[in-house]
Structure formats: C-alpha cells, structure tokens
Amino acid sequence: MRSTFNTHRIAQECGVKLLAPKEHNGATNRPGECFCRATVKWIGTTYGPDHLRLVFNLMTGTKQNAACLYGDLMKAIARVLHEDQALLPRPTLVSDFDAMDLADIRRRAQAMKCGVPLAERAGVLISLHLADAPLAAAA
C-alpha cells in the first residue's frame, strides 16, 4: 500500500519553502528555498515522509547549508542515510551535518569528472565526511 503525504506541508514544517522550478531566477538559492519538487516527491515516495523530514532538517541546520537545497545534494543525503542505517541513531548526526559545508561538497563533486552522476559523487564525499566525523570529535 502506497502512503500519501503532502510535500509542501512537510517542507513547511521543516522551514523550507517549496517552489516551482520556473520560479528560480538566480544561480543560487536563498536559505530555505527549494526548487526541486520532483526530487522532494521522489525522496518521500521512495524512503517515506519521515526520511524526507530528516533530510530537510539535516540540510537546514545552518543558514549556509539551508541555501543548498539542490536536488543532487538532497538525493545524495537521502541515499547515504538509507544505505547506512547506523547513522540514524547517531547522537552527533545533526552536528556532523551542521559542520559540513554542503556548497563546498557540491562544488567538489561537480569538479570530479568521472562519468558518475553528481548525486552519487556528492554522496561519496558526504559519506567520507561522516566517516571522519567521529575521529575528529575524539581528537
């Protein structure tokens, strides 16, 4: 049975303004603006509305990261969290994401010319950052 959910309501609950792609009129987003409704719907349908909430909340923890609500990063984070279920109960998950510079991760992923989709390249960089996070906290 397929669950139904309201993507706009979930976005609003998380402080995200979900807008139509045609409304995007610049190279960058303002914090909390998201123009990738299809990706948001895909995450909610594929992984569930709670997973979508988590992705939104992790991406909007800092003003800088809240300006990075791009579809490729959203897919990357959703997939990383789904593939590595051990991250979900991690007490430092929110602070680990707040410590990330998602704009830099996206730029670095874009610079990798390797024939792999951008969302997957970004996912690898996010996974590497999360793998290093406990070591940095212990040092």
N, C-alpha and C positions, 0 to 999 in steps of 0.2 A: 504494500500500500504506500503510495506516494504522499509525503507530508506537504501541506501547503503552508506558506509563510509569506509575509509582506516584507519585501526587501527594503522598502522605504521606511517602514516603521522600525525595523532592526537598525538601519543606518541612523535614523534619528535618535534612537535610544543610546547609540554609541557616539553621538555628537558629530555625525557625518551627514553632509548634505549631498544626497544622490541626485546628480544632474544628468541631463541628456548629453550625449557626446557632441551634438551640434552646438551646444551652448559653450563649449570650450573655445576660448578666444586668446589663448596665450601658450607660450612654451612650457610654463609651469603652472602648477595648481596652487591655490590659496589653501592654507591649512584647513582640513576638514572637508574639502571639496573632492568629490569622486565622480568621474565622468564615464566609468566603465560598468554600466548597469548589467551588461551581459555577463561579465566576469563575476560580479556580485551574485547574480542569479545562479550561475554555474556552481560557485562555491557552496551556496545554500542548498542547492539541489543535490550536489554530489556528496557533500560532507555533513550537511544538516545546518539548521539555523543557529544552533549554539556554537558550532565551529566558525560560522560567519561572524558572529558576535566577538568571538575570541580574536579572530584576525583583525577586525576593526579596532578592538581595544588595544591590541599589541601595536598596531600601526599608528595610533593616535596618542600615545603616551607622552610624546614631546611635540612641541609646535613644529619643529623641523621635520620630524617623521610624518606628522599629520599632513604635510604638503606633498607626501609621496604616495598618495593613494592611486597608484598606477596598476593597471590590470596585471602586468607581468610580475610585479612585486607581490600583489595580493595572491596570485596563483602560487608563486614560489613559497610564500609563508604558509598558505593552506596545505600545500603538499608536504612541506617539511614537518608540520605539526601532525599531519595524518600518518606519515611514514614512520616518524619517531615518537610513538605514543609515550615513551618515558619522559618526554619533555613536559607533558601536560601537568603532572603533579609537582613539577619542579618549583620550589618556592622562589627562586630568583628569575623566573621566566619573564615577568614584566620588566624588572630592572635590567635584565640582559637585553631585551629589545629596546628599552629606553637608551641604553648605552650604544646601540648601533646607530650608524649614520646611513639610513636607507638610501639617501640620494647618492652617497659615495658608492655603496654596494651596487646600485643600479648603473652608475657610470662605469664601474669596473667590469660589470657583466657585459655592458654594451661594447666595451673595448676588446673583449675576448672574441676573436673571430675564429670560431672553431666548428661551425656547422651545427651547433646545438641550440635549440630555442632559448631565447633570452630568459624566460621564466625558469628554465632548468639551470642555466648558468647562475642566475641570482640565487636559486635555491641552494646550490653548492656553496656559494660564498656565505650565505646565512648559516648553513649547517656548520661550516668551518668556524664561524664566529661563535656559535653556540657551543661547539666542542671546546673552544679555547676559554670560554667564559668561566667555568669552574676553576680552571687553573689560575686565571688572573685573580679571582676572588681569594684563592688560597695563598697567593704570594704576598 
